[in-house]
Amino acid sequence: MQTYILLTKLSPEVSRQMKDREKLGHNWFEQVKEKCPDVKFIAHYAILGQYDFIDIYEAPDAETAAKVSIISQANGAFHAESLAAIPYKRFLELTEEI
C-alpha cells in the first residue's frame, strides 16, 4: 500500500456550516469507506493555514487515491489534493541510487 496525504480546502458555503461539520465529515468518511474499502486512514487533522484539513492514508494505487479526492470535492471541498508520500528513510535510499 502507498501512503498519501490529502489536503482539503472547504468551499466558502461549507465553511459557513461549522455547526454541521461533524455530520458532514462523518458522511464523507462513510462514502470513502463504501467506495474505497481498501483505504486505511492513519491520521486526520484540522489545520490552520492554506488548507482546512490534512488526512494521511494508505491506498492500493493512485486511482483509489484519486477517488478519495473526488469524494471530497463531491462533499463540499473547494480543493482536494492527494499527494504520494515516501518515508524519509526510503527517500534517502533513493538519493543513493542517483
NUBATI-904113 format. One record per residue: residue in three letters; chain; x, y negated, z of N, C-alpha, C in turn. Coordinates in nm, 3 decimals, always signed. Example, Ala and Ser with C-alpha at 12.3 -4.5 7.8 and 13.67 -1.06 7.14 Angstrom:
<nodes>
{type: ala mol: A n.px: +1.319 n.py: +0.569 n.pz: +0.780 ca.px: +1.230 ca.py: +0.450 ca.pz: +0.780 c.px: +1.320 c.py: +0.330 c.pz: +0.780} $
{type: ser mol: A n.px: +1.285 n.py: +0.225 n.pz: +0.708 ca.px: +1.367 ca.py: +0.106 ca.pz: +0.714 c.px: +1.290 c.py: -0.003 c.pz: +0.787} $
</nodes>
This chain:
<nodes>
{type: met mol: A n.px: +0.084 n.py: +0.119 n.pz: +0.000 ca.px: +0.000 ca.py: +0.000 ca.pz: +0.000 c.px: +0.088 c.py: -0.124 c.pz: +0.000} $
{type: gln mol: A n.px: +0.048 n.py: -0.222 n.pz: -0.077 ca.px: +0.117 ca.py: -0.350 ca.pz: -0.087 c.px: +0.055 c.py: -0.448 c.pz: +0.013} $
{type: thr mol: A n.px: +0.138 n.py: -0.532 n.pz: +0.073 ca.px: +0.089 ca.py: -0.635 ca.pz: +0.164 c.px: +0.060 c.py: -0.763 c.pz: +0.084} $
{type: tyr mol: A n.px: -0.054 n.py: -0.826 n.pz: +0.116 ca.px: -0.095 ca.py: -0.950 ca.pz: +0.052 c.px: -0.131 c.py: -1.053 c.pz: +0.159} $
{type: ile mol: A n.px: -0.118 n.py: -1.179 n.pz: +0.120 ca.px: -0.161 ca.py: -1.289 ca.pz: +0.205 c.px: -0.268 c.py: -1.365 c.pz: +0.128} $
{type: leu mol: A n.px: -0.384 n.py: -1.380 n.pz: +0.191 ca.px: -0.495 ca.py: -1.454 ca.pz: +0.132 c.px: -0.501 c.py: -1.591 c.pz: +0.197} $
{type: leu mol: A n.px: -0.489 n.py: -1.695 n.pz: +0.116 ca.px: -0.504 ca.py: -1.833 ca.pz: +0.162 c.px: -0.639 c.py: -1.882 c.pz: +0.113} $
{type: thr mol: A n.px: -0.721 n.py: -1.932 n.pz: +0.204 ca.px: -0.856 ca.py: -1.973 ca.pz: +0.170 c.px: -0.882 c.py: -2.117 c.pz: +0.213} $
{type: lys mol: A n.px: -0.938 n.py: -2.193 n.pz: +0.121 ca.px: -0.985 ca.py: -2.329 ca.pz: +0.148 c.px: -1.135 c.py: -2.328 c.pz: +0.122} $
{type: leu mol: A n.px: -1.214 n.py: -2.363 n.pz: +0.223 ca.px: -1.358 ca.py: -2.363 ca.pz: +0.208 c.px: -1.406 c.py: -2.482 c.pz: +0.127} $
{type: ser mol: A n.px: -1.518 n.py: -2.465 n.pz: +0.061 ca.px: -1.579 ca.py: -2.576 ca.pz: -0.012 c.px: -1.632 c.py: -2.676 c.pz: +0.091} $
{type: pro mol: A n.px: -1.646 n.py: -2.802 n.pz: +0.051 ca.px: -1.700 ca.py: -2.902 ca.pz: +0.145 c.px: -1.839 c.py: -2.864 c.pz: +0.198} $
{type: glu mol: A n.px: -1.923 n.py: -2.803 n.pz: +0.114 ca.px: -2.056 ca.py: -2.763 ca.pz: +0.158 c.px: -2.048 c.py: -2.658 c.pz: +0.269} $
{type: val mol: A n.px: -1.962 n.py: -2.560 n.pz: +0.252 ca.px: -1.949 ca.py: -2.455 ca.pz: +0.353 c.px: -1.880 c.py: -2.511 c.pz: +0.478} $
{type: ser mol: A n.px: -1.788 n.py: -2.602 n.pz: +0.461 ca.px: -1.720 ca.py: -2.662 ca.pz: +0.576 c.px: -1.818 c.py: -2.735 c.pz: +0.667} $
{type: arg mol: A n.px: -1.926 n.py: -2.787 n.pz: +0.611 ca.px: -2.025 ca.py: -2.856 ca.pz: +0.692 c.px: -2.112 c.py: -2.760 c.pz: +0.773} $
{type: gln mol: A n.px: -2.102 n.py: -2.631 n.pz: +0.745 ca.px: -2.185 ca.py: -2.530 ca.pz: +0.813 c.px: -2.107 c.py: -2.460 c.pz: +0.924} $
{type: met mol: A n.px: -2.034 n.py: -2.535 n.pz: +1.005 ca.px: -1.949 ca.py: -2.473 ca.pz: +1.108 c.px: -2.029 c.py: -2.390 c.pz: +1.208} $
{type: lys mol: A n.px: -2.152 n.py: -2.428 n.pz: +1.235 ca.px: -2.233 ca.py: -2.350 ca.pz: +1.329 c.px: -2.263 c.py: -2.211 c.pz: +1.274} $
{type: asp mol: A n.px: -2.259 n.py: -2.198 n.pz: +1.141 ca.px: -2.285 ca.py: -2.069 ca.pz: +1.076 c.px: -2.157 c.py: -1.994 c.pz: +1.041} $
{type: arg mol: A n.px: -2.042 n.py: -2.047 n.pz: +1.083 ca.px: -1.913 ca.py: -1.993 ca.pz: +1.042 c.px: -1.899 c.py: -1.845 c.pz: +1.077} $
{type: glu mol: A n.px: -1.938 n.py: -1.806 n.pz: +1.197 ca.px: -1.923 ca.py: -1.665 ca.pz: +1.237 c.px: -2.006 c.py: -1.574 c.pz: +1.148} $
{type: lys mol: A n.px: -2.130 n.py: -1.613 n.pz: +1.121 ca.px: -2.218 ca.py: -1.532 ca.pz: +1.035 c.px: -2.163 c.py: -1.525 c.pz: +0.894} $
{type: leu mol: A n.px: -2.119 n.py: -1.638 n.pz: +0.839 ca.px: -2.065 ca.py: -1.640 ca.pz: +0.703 c.px: -1.938 c.py: -1.554 c.pz: +0.694} $
{type: gly mol: A n.px: -1.852 n.py: -1.564 n.pz: +0.793 ca.px: -1.730 ca.py: -1.483 ca.pz: +0.795 c.px: -1.761 c.py: -1.334 c.pz: +0.805} $
{type: his mol: A n.px: -1.859 n.py: -1.300 n.pz: +0.886 ca.px: -1.899 ca.py: -1.159 ca.pz: +0.901 c.px: -1.953 c.py: -1.106 c.pz: +0.768} $
{type: asn mol: A n.px: -2.037 n.py: -1.185 n.pz: +0.700 ca.px: -2.092 ca.py: -1.142 ca.pz: +0.571 c.px: -1.980 c.py: -1.120 c.pz: +0.469} $
{type: trp mol: A n.px: -1.881 n.py: -1.212 n.pz: +0.466 ca.px: -1.767 ca.py: -1.197 ca.pz: +0.376 c.px: -1.692 c.py: -1.067 c.pz: +0.406} $
{type: phe mol: A n.px: -1.665 n.py: -1.042 n.pz: +0.534 ca.px: -1.589 ca.py: -0.924 ca.pz: +0.573 c.px: -1.665 c.py: -0.796 c.pz: +0.535} $
{type: glu mol: A n.px: -1.795 n.py: -0.794 n.pz: +0.555 ca.px: -1.876 ca.py: -0.676 ca.pz: +0.519 c.px: -1.872 c.py: -0.651 c.pz: +0.368} $
{type: gln mol: A n.px: -1.876 n.py: -0.757 n.pz: +0.289 ca.px: -1.868 ca.py: -0.741 ca.pz: +0.143 c.px: -1.733 c.py: -0.687 c.pz: +0.101} $
{type: val mol: A n.px: -1.626 n.py: -0.735 n.pz: +0.164 ca.px: -1.492 ca.py: -0.684 ca.pz: +0.132 c.px: -1.485 c.py: -0.535 c.pz: +0.167} $
{type: lys mol: A n.px: -1.536 n.py: -0.498 n.pz: +0.285 ca.px: -1.532 ca.py: -0.356 ca.pz: +0.324 c.px: -1.611 c.py: -0.269 c.pz: +0.226} $
{type: glu mol: A n.px: -1.725 n.py: -0.320 n.pz: +0.179 ca.px: -1.808 ca.py: -0.244 ca.pz: +0.086 c.px: -1.744 c.py: -0.232 c.pz: -0.052} $
{type: lys mol: A n.px: -1.695 n.py: -0.343 n.pz: -0.105 ca.px: -1.643 ca.py: -0.346 ca.pz: -0.242 c.px: -1.497 c.py: -0.301 c.pz: -0.253} $
{type: cys mol: A n.px: -1.424 n.py: -0.309 n.pz: -0.141 ca.px: -1.281 ca.py: -0.275 ca.pz: -0.140 c.px: -1.250 c.py: -0.188 c.pz: -0.018} $
{type: pro mol: A n.px: -1.302 n.py: -0.066 n.pz: -0.015 ca.px: -1.289 ca.py: +0.016 ca.pz: +0.106 c.px: -1.146 c.py: +0.052 c.pz: +0.144} $
{type: asp mol: A n.px: -1.053 n.py: +0.042 n.pz: +0.050 ca.px: -0.914 ca.py: +0.076 ca.pz: +0.080 c.px: -0.836 c.py: -0.039 c.pz: +0.143} $
{type: val mol: A n.px: -0.895 n.py: -0.158 n.pz: +0.151 ca.px: -0.826 ca.py: -0.274 ca.pz: +0.209 c.px: -0.819 c.py: -0.261 c.pz: +0.361} $
{type: lys mol: A n.px: -0.700 n.py: -0.287 n.pz: +0.414 ca.px: -0.679 ca.py: -0.282 ca.pz: +0.559 c.px: -0.632 c.py: -0.420 c.pz: +0.604} $
{type: phe mol: A n.px: -0.713 n.py: -0.486 n.pz: +0.688 ca.px: -0.676 ca.py: -0.618 ca.pz: +0.738 c.px: -0.581 c.py: -0.605 c.pz: +0.857} $
{type: ile mol: A n.px: -0.477 n.py: -0.685 n.pz: +0.854 ca.px: -0.375 ca.py: -0.685 ca.pz: +0.959 c.px: -0.395 c.py: -0.803 c.pz: +1.053} $
{type: ala mol: A n.px: -0.426 n.py: -0.921 n.pz: +0.996 ca.px: -0.444 ca.py: -1.041 ca.pz: +1.079 c.px: -0.535 c.py: -1.139 c.pz: +1.008} $
{type: his mol: A n.px: -0.606 n.py: -1.219 n.pz: +1.088 ca.px: -0.695 ca.py: -1.323 ca.pz: +1.036 c.px: -0.679 c.py: -1.445 c.pz: +1.127} $
{type: tyr mol: A n.px: -0.643 n.py: -1.557 n.pz: +1.068 ca.px: -0.622 ca.py: -1.679 ca.pz: +1.145 c.px: -0.693 c.py: -1.796 c.pz: +1.080} $
{type: ala mol: A n.px: -0.749 n.py: -1.884 n.pz: +1.163 ca.px: -0.791 ca.py: -2.016 ca.pz: +1.118 c.px: -0.667 c.py: -2.103 c.pz: +1.132} $
{type: ile mol: A n.px: -0.638 n.py: -2.185 n.pz: +1.031 ca.px: -0.516 ca.py: -2.264 ca.pz: +1.035 c.px: -0.547 c.py: -2.411 c.pz: +1.008} $
{type: leu mol: A n.px: -0.459 n.py: -2.497 n.pz: +1.052 ca.px: -0.471 ca.py: -2.640 ca.pz: +1.029 c.px: -0.376 c.py: -2.676 c.pz: +0.917} $
{type: gly mol: A n.px: -0.425 n.py: -2.748 n.pz: +0.820 ca.px: -0.340 ca.py: -2.786 ca.pz: +0.708 c.px: -0.414 c.py: -2.776 c.pz: +0.577} $
{type: gln mol: A n.px: -0.342 n.py: -2.745 n.pz: +0.473 ca.px: -0.397 ca.py: -2.742 ca.pz: +0.338 c.px: -0.506 c.py: -2.636 c.pz: +0.322} $
{type: tyr mol: A n.px: -0.495 n.py: -2.525 n.pz: +0.395 ca.px: -0.592 ca.py: -2.416 ca.pz: +0.388 c.px: -0.666 c.py: -2.404 c.pz: +0.520} $
{type: asp mol: A n.px: -0.782 n.py: -2.339 n.pz: +0.517 ca.px: -0.861 ca.py: -2.320 ca.pz: +0.639 c.px: -0.833 c.py: -2.186 c.pz: +0.706} $
{type: phe mol: A n.px: -0.803 n.py: -2.085 n.pz: +0.626 ca.px: -0.780 ca.py: -1.951 ca.pz: +0.681 c.px: -0.664 c.py: -1.882 c.pz: +0.611} $
{type: ile mol: A n.px: -0.600 n.py: -1.794 n.pz: +0.684 ca.px: -0.498 ca.py: -1.706 ca.pz: +0.627 c.px: -0.531 c.py: -1.564 c.pz: +0.675} $
{type: asp mol: A n.px: -0.531 n.py: -1.473 n.pz: +0.580 ca.px: -0.552 ca.py: -1.332 ca.pz: +0.612 c.px: -0.434 c.py: -1.254 c.pz: +0.559} $
{type: ile mol: A n.px: -0.387 n.py: -1.161 n.pz: +0.638 ca.px: -0.281 ca.py: -1.070 ca.pz: +0.595 c.px: -0.346 c.py: -0.933 c.pz: +0.586} $
{type: tyr mol: A n.px: -0.331 n.py: -0.871 n.pz: +0.470 ca.px: -0.397 ca.py: -0.742 ca.pz: +0.450 c.px: -0.316 c.py: -0.654 c.pz: +0.356} $
{type: glu mol: A n.px: -0.350 n.py: -0.528 n.pz: +0.356 ca.px: -0.288 ca.py: -0.431 ca.pz: +0.265 c.px: -0.393 c.py: -0.385 c.pz: +0.165} $
{type: ala mol: A n.px: -0.350 n.py: -0.373 n.pz: +0.040 ca.px: -0.438 ca.py: -0.326 ca.pz: -0.067 c.px: -0.357 c.py: -0.232 c.pz: -0.156} $
{type: pro mol: A n.px: -0.425 n.py: -0.139 n.pz: -0.221 ca.px: -0.352 ca.py: -0.043 ca.pz: -0.304 c.px: -0.292 c.py: -0.102 c.pz: -0.431} $
{type: asp mol: A n.px: -0.350 n.py: -0.216 n.pz: -0.480 ca.px: -0.300 ca.py: -0.273 ca.pz: -0.605 c.px: -0.345 c.py: -0.418 c.pz: -0.620} $
{type: ala mol: A n.px: -0.292 n.py: -0.483 n.pz: -0.722 ca.px: -0.322 ca.py: -0.625 ca.pz: -0.746 c.px: -0.469 c.py: -0.646 c.pz: -0.784} $
{type: glu mol: A n.px: -0.530 n.py: -0.551 n.pz: -0.851 ca.px: -0.671 ca.py: -0.566 ca.pz: -0.888 c.px: -0.761 c.py: -0.569 c.pz: -0.765} $
{type: thr mol: A n.px: -0.730 n.py: -0.486 n.pz: -0.668 ca.px: -0.807 ca.py: -0.488 ca.pz: -0.543 c.px: -0.785 c.py: -0.620 c.pz: -0.470} $
{type: ala mol: A n.px: -0.662 n.py: -0.670 n.pz: -0.469 ca.px: -0.634 ca.py: -0.800 ca.pz: -0.407 c.px: -0.712 c.py: -0.910 c.pz: -0.479} $
{type: ala mol: A n.px: -0.722 n.py: -0.900 n.pz: -0.610 ca.px: -0.800 ca.py: -0.999 ca.pz: -0.685 c.px: -0.947 c.py: -0.995 c.pz: -0.644} $
{type: lys mol: A n.px: -1.000 n.py: -0.876 n.pz: -0.621 ca.px: -1.139 ca.py: -0.864 ca.pz: -0.576 c.px: -1.160 c.py: -0.935 c.pz: -0.443} $
{type: val mol: A n.px: -1.064 n.py: -0.923 n.pz: -0.352 ca.px: -1.076 ca.py: -0.990 ca.pz: -0.222 c.px: -1.085 c.py: -1.141 c.pz: -0.244} $
{type: ser mol: A n.px: -1.003 n.py: -1.195 n.pz: -0.332 ca.px: -1.008 ca.py: -1.338 ca.pz: -0.362 c.px: -1.140 c.py: -1.377 c.pz: -0.428} $
{type: ile mol: A n.px: -1.188 n.py: -1.295 n.pz: -0.518 ca.px: -1.314 ca.py: -1.323 ca.pz: -0.588 c.px: -1.431 c.py: -1.321 c.pz: -0.489} $
{type: ile mol: A n.px: -1.432 n.py: -1.225 n.pz: -0.399 ca.px: -1.537 ca.py: -1.219 ca.pz: -0.296 c.px: -1.532 c.py: -1.344 c.pz: -0.210} $
{type: ser mol: A n.px: -1.414 n.py: -1.392 n.pz: -0.180 ca.px: -1.400 ca.py: -1.515 ca.pz: -0.101 c.px: -1.460 c.py: -1.633 c.pz: -0.176} $
{type: gln mol: A n.px: -1.432 n.py: -1.644 n.pz: -0.304 ca.px: -1.486 ca.py: -1.753 ca.pz: -0.384 c.px: -1.638 c.py: -1.742 c.pz: -0.397} $
{type: ala mol: A n.px: -1.689 n.py: -1.621 n.pz: -0.408 ca.px: -1.833 ca.py: -1.600 ca.pz: -0.417 c.px: -1.904 c.py: -1.634 c.pz: -0.287} $
{type: asn mol: A n.px: -1.828 n.py: -1.643 n.pz: -0.177 ca.px: -1.885 ca.py: -1.673 ca.pz: -0.046 c.px: -1.850 c.py: -1.812 c.pz: +0.003} $
{type: gly mol: A n.px: -1.824 n.py: -1.902 n.pz: -0.088 ca.px: -1.807 ca.py: -2.041 ca.pz: -0.050 c.px: -1.666 c.py: -2.093 c.pz: -0.041} $
{type: ala mol: A n.px: -1.569 n.py: -2.016 n.pz: -0.083 ca.px: -1.432 ca.py: -2.067 ca.pz: -0.084 c.px: -1.413 c.py: -2.158 c.pz: -0.205} $
{type: phe mol: A n.px: -1.361 n.py: -2.276 n.pz: -0.182 ca.px: -1.326 ca.py: -2.368 ca.pz: -0.290 c.px: -1.204 c.py: -2.315 c.pz: -0.363} $
{type: his mol: A n.px: -1.115 n.py: -2.253 n.pz: -0.288 ca.px: -0.991 ca.py: -2.197 ca.pz: -0.342 c.px: -0.956 c.py: -2.074 c.pz: -0.260} $
{type: ala mol: A n.px: -0.923 n.py: -1.965 n.pz: -0.328 ca.px: -0.879 ca.py: -1.842 ca.pz: -0.261 c.px: -0.764 c.py: -1.785 c.pz: -0.343} $
{type: glu mol: A n.px: -0.653 n.py: -1.762 n.pz: -0.277 ca.px: -0.532 ca.py: -1.720 ca.pz: -0.346 c.px: -0.468 c.py: -1.603 c.pz: -0.270} $
{type: ser mol: A n.px: -0.450 n.py: -1.491 n.pz: -0.339 ca.px: -0.382 ca.py: -1.376 ca.pz: -0.278 c.px: -0.239 c.py: -1.370 c.pz: -0.331} $
{type: leu mol: A n.px: -0.146 n.py: -1.366 n.pz: -0.241 ca.px: -0.005 ca.py: -1.360 ca.pz: -0.275 c.px: +0.054 c.py: -1.228 c.pz: -0.228} $
{type: ala mol: A n.px: +0.136 n.py: -1.166 n.pz: -0.312 ca.px: +0.206 ca.py: -1.045 ca.pz: -0.270 c.px: +0.314 c.py: -1.083 c.pz: -0.169} $
{type: ala mol: A n.px: +0.328 n.py: -1.004 n.pz: -0.066 ca.px: +0.428 ca.py: -1.029 ca.pz: +0.038 c.px: +0.526 c.py: -0.913 c.pz: +0.042} $
{type: ile mol: A n.px: +0.653 n.py: -0.946 n.pz: +0.054 ca.px: +0.759 ca.py: -0.844 ca.pz: +0.061 c.px: +0.824 c.py: -0.855 c.pz: +0.199} $
{type: pro mol: A n.px: +0.836 n.py: -0.744 n.pz: +0.271 ca.px: +0.903 ca.py: -0.751 ca.pz: +0.400 c.px: +1.045 c.py: -0.810 c.pz: +0.384} $
{type: tyr mol: A n.px: +1.086 n.py: -0.888 n.pz: +0.481 ca.px: +1.213 ca.py: -0.959 ca.pz: +0.471 c.px: +1.331 c.py: -0.863 c.pz: +0.451} $
{type: lys mol: A n.px: +1.330 n.py: -0.750 n.pz: +0.520 ca.px: +1.440 ca.py: -0.654 ca.pz: +0.505 c.px: +1.447 c.py: -0.604 c.pz: +0.360} $
{type: arg mol: A n.px: +1.332 n.py: -0.576 n.pz: +0.300 ca.px: +1.330 ca.py: -0.531 ca.pz: +0.161 c.px: +1.376 c.py: -0.643 c.pz: +0.068} $
{type: phe mol: A n.px: +1.339 n.py: -0.767 n.pz: +0.098 ca.px: +1.385 ca.py: -0.881 ca.pz: +0.020 c.px: +1.537 c.py: -0.888 c.pz: +0.019} $
{type: leu mol: A n.px: +1.597 n.py: -0.868 n.pz: +0.136 ca.px: +1.744 ca.py: -0.869 ca.pz: +0.145 c.px: +1.805 c.py: -0.757 c.pz: +0.061} $
{type: glu mol: A n.px: +1.741 n.py: -0.641 n.pz: +0.063 ca.px: +1.789 ca.py: -0.529 ca.pz: -0.020 c.px: +1.782 c.py: -0.565 c.pz: -0.169} $
{type: leu mol: A n.px: +1.676 n.py: -0.632 n.pz: -0.209 ca.px: +1.662 ca.py: -0.673 ca.pz: -0.348 c.px: +1.773 c.py: -0.771 c.pz: -0.388} $
{type: thr mol: A n.px: +1.811 n.py: -0.859 n.pz: -0.298 ca.px: +1.917 ca.py: -0.955 ca.pz: -0.331 c.px: +2.051 c.py: -0.883 c.pz: -0.353} $
{type: glu mol: A n.px: +2.071 n.py: -0.772 n.pz: -0.287 ca.px: +2.194 ca.py: -0.695 ca.pz: -0.305 c.px: +2.199 c.py: -0.628 c.pz: -0.443} $
{type: glu mol: A n.px: +2.082 n.py: -0.605 n.pz: -0.501 ca.px: +2.076 ca.py: -0.542 ca.pz: -0.633 c.px: +2.103 c.py: -0.638 c.pz: -0.747} $
{type: ile mol: A n.px: +2.112 n.py: -0.764 n.pz: -0.720 ca.px: +2.133 ca.py: -0.865 ca.pz: -0.825 c.px: +2.280 c.py: -0.896 c.pz: -0.841} $
</nodes>
